[in-house]
Amino acid sequence: MSQLEVEILLTAGLVLALYWFLLRPRLEKSGRKRDMENLKIGDEILTTGGFLGTIKEIHIPERGPVQVVIDFGNGVVMNALASAIAQRVAEGQTVHSQRMTNTEEKSG
């Protein structure tokens, strides 16, 4: 390989590394933020503590953080800050939604 080819490969590798470590995480984070801004009642979520639940209520106060009421199933309902939500999960992933589906199948 000539010196020019080596320099081109090193430059391309550096650009790829910068994209991979600097730009891609920012783009993913902005996508997650947009996803969290579109939360609605009934969405199934994963909390930062690793708990799966369903959003029952959303409270947006004039001042302070957004608060949500999360149903974890078996009658366990908790208040949390929206910042405690790590991500939305695919529908049907929470125990509560699985039980609802099973109940609907038995009654139908």
C-alpha positions as CSV (number, residue, x, y, z in Angstrom):
1,M,0.0,0.0,0.0
2,S,1.2,3.4,-0.8
3,Q,1.5,6.2,1.8
4,L,-1.6,8.0,0.3
5,E,-3.8,4.9,0.6
6,V,-2.8,4.5,4.3
7,E,-3.6,8.2,5.0
8,I,-7.0,7.9,3.3
9,L,-7.8,4.7,5.3
10,L,-6.7,6.4,8.6
11,T,-8.8,9.5,7.8
12,A,-11.8,7.4,7.0
13,G,-11.4,5.4,10.1
14,L,-11.1,8.5,12.2
15,V,-14.3,10.0,10.7
16,L,-16.2,6.7,11.3
17,A,-15.0,6.5,14.9
18,L,-16.1,10.1,15.5
19,Y,-19.5,9.4,14.1
20,W,-19.8,6.2,16.1
21,F,-18.8,7.6,19.5
22,L,-20.0,11.2,19.3
23,L,-22.9,11.7,16.8
24,R,-24.8,8.4,17.0
25,P,-25.4,8.5,20.8
26,R,-26.7,12.1,20.5
27,L,-29.1,11.1,17.7
28,E,-30.4,8.1,19.6
29,K,-30.9,10.2,22.8
30,S,-32.9,12.8,20.9
31,G,-35.0,10.0,19.4
32,R,-35.7,8.7,22.9
33,K,-36.5,12.2,24.2
34,R,-39.1,12.6,21.4
35,D,-40.6,9.3,22.2
36,M,-40.9,10.3,25.9
37,E,-42.6,13.6,24.9
38,N,-45.3,11.6,23.1
39,L,-46.3,9.4,26.1
40,K,-50.0,8.9,26.6
41,I,-52.3,7.1,28.9
42,G,-52.2,3.4,28.3
43,D,-48.6,3.2,27.1
44,E,-46.6,0.4,28.4
45,I,-43.2,1.5,29.8
46,L,-40.0,0.3,31.4
47,T,-38.8,2.4,34.4
48,T,-35.2,3.2,35.1
49,G,-35.5,0.8,38.0
50,G,-36.4,-2.1,35.6
51,F,-40.1,-2.3,36.4
52,L,-42.7,-2.8,33.6
53,G,-46.0,-0.9,33.9
54,T,-48.8,0.9,32.2
55,I,-49.4,4.7,32.4
56,K,-52.7,5.4,34.0
57,E,-52.5,9.2,34.5
58,I,-50.2,12.1,33.4
59,H,-50.0,15.2,35.5
60,I,-48.4,18.3,34.0
61,P,-48.1,21.0,36.7
62,E,-47.5,24.6,35.9
63,R,-44.1,24.4,37.7
64,G,-42.0,21.4,38.3
65,P,-41.5,18.0,36.6
66,V,-44.1,16.0,34.9
67,Q,-45.6,13.3,37.1
68,V,-47.2,10.0,36.0
69,V,-49.3,7.3,37.7
70,I,-48.0,3.9,36.7
71,D,-50.0,0.6,37.2
72,F,-47.6,-2.3,37.8
73,G,-50.4,-4.9,38.0
74,N,-51.8,-6.8,40.9
75,G,-53.3,-3.6,42.3
76,V,-49.8,-1.9,42.6
77,V,-50.1,1.7,41.5
78,M,-47.4,4.3,42.1
79,N,-46.7,7.9,41.4
80,A,-43.4,8.7,39.6
81,L,-41.6,11.5,37.8
82,A,-41.7,11.1,34.0
83,S,-37.8,11.1,34.1
84,A,-38.1,7.7,35.8
85,I,-39.3,6.2,32.6
86,A,-36.5,4.7,30.6
87,Q,-38.5,3.7,27.5
88,R,-41.7,2.6,26.0
89,V,-42.0,-1.2,25.4
90,A,-43.9,-3.1,22.8
91,E,-47.6,-3.5,23.6
92,G,-48.4,-6.7,25.5
93,Q,-45.0,-6.9,27.4
94,T,-46.3,-6.0,30.8
95,V,-47.9,-8.5,33.2
96,H,-50.9,-6.2,33.5
97,S,-51.5,-6.2,29.8
98,Q,-51.0,-10.0,29.5
99,R,-53.6,-10.5,32.3
100,M,-56.0,-8.2,30.5
101,T,-55.5,-10.2,27.3
102,N,-56.0,-13.5,29.1
103,T,-59.2,-12.2,30.8
104,E,-60.6,-10.9,27.5
105,E,-59.9,-14.3,25.9
106,K,-61.6,-16.2,28.7
107,S,-64.7,-13.9,28.7
108,G,-65.0,-13.9,24.9
